């Protein structure tokens, strides 16, 4: 498939704007409110959980991809 430069940039900018709006809406909704202690405790493990998930995805794609 051949995509034009305009289509690629449109996709990148659209996904970037969507990501920004999603994150900004979360921060704007609870940015000034104090978060409960149980939520802050669970939030500490988010980064630790994301890395193995990305690694598992990469391994799965590499093992089961059809070239």
C-alpha positions in Angstrom: 0.0 0.0 0.0 1.3 3.4 -0.9 0.1 6.3 1.2 0.8 9.9 0.3 2.7 12.2 2.6 -0.5 14.1 3.3 -2.3 11.0 4.5 0.6 10.0 6.7 0.8 13.4 8.3 -2.9 13.6 8.7 -2.9 10.3 10.6 0.0 11.3 12.8 -1.6 14.7 13.7 -5.0 13.2 14.3 -3.7 10.5 16.6 -1.5 13.0 18.4 -4.4 15.4 18.9 -6.7 12.5 20.1 -4.0 11.4 22.6 -3.5 14.9 23.9 -7.3 15.5 24.3 -7.7 12.2 26.1 -4.9 12.9 28.6 -5.8 16.5 29.0 -9.4 15.6 29.8 -8.3 13.3 32.6 -5.9 15.8 34.1 -8.5 18.6 33.7 -11.2 16.6 35.4 -9.2 15.6 38.5 -6.2 17.9 38.3 -7.1 20.1 41.3 -8.8 17.4 43.4 -6.8 15.3 45.9 -6.6 11.6 44.9 -7.4 8.9 47.4 -4.5 7.1 48.9 -5.5 3.7 47.5 -5.5 5.2 44.0 -2.0 6.7 44.4 -0.8 3.3 45.7 -2.1 1.5 42.6 -0.8 4.3 40.3 2.8 3.6 41.4 2.6 0.2 39.6 1.4 1.5 36.3 4.9 2.0 34.8 6.0 -1.4 36.1 3.0 -3.1 34.4 3.4 -1.3 31.1 6.9 -2.5 30.3 6.2 -6.2 30.5 3.0 -5.7 28.5 5.0 -4.0 25.7 7.7 -6.7 25.8 5.1 -9.4 25.6 3.5 -7.7 22.6 6.8 -7.4 20.9 7.7 -11.0 21.5 4.3 -12.2 20.3 4.5 -10.1 17.1 8.1 -11.4 16.4 7.2 -15.0 17.0 4.0 -15.2 15.2 4.4 -12.7 12.4 4.2 -14.0 8.8 6.9 -12.6 6.6 
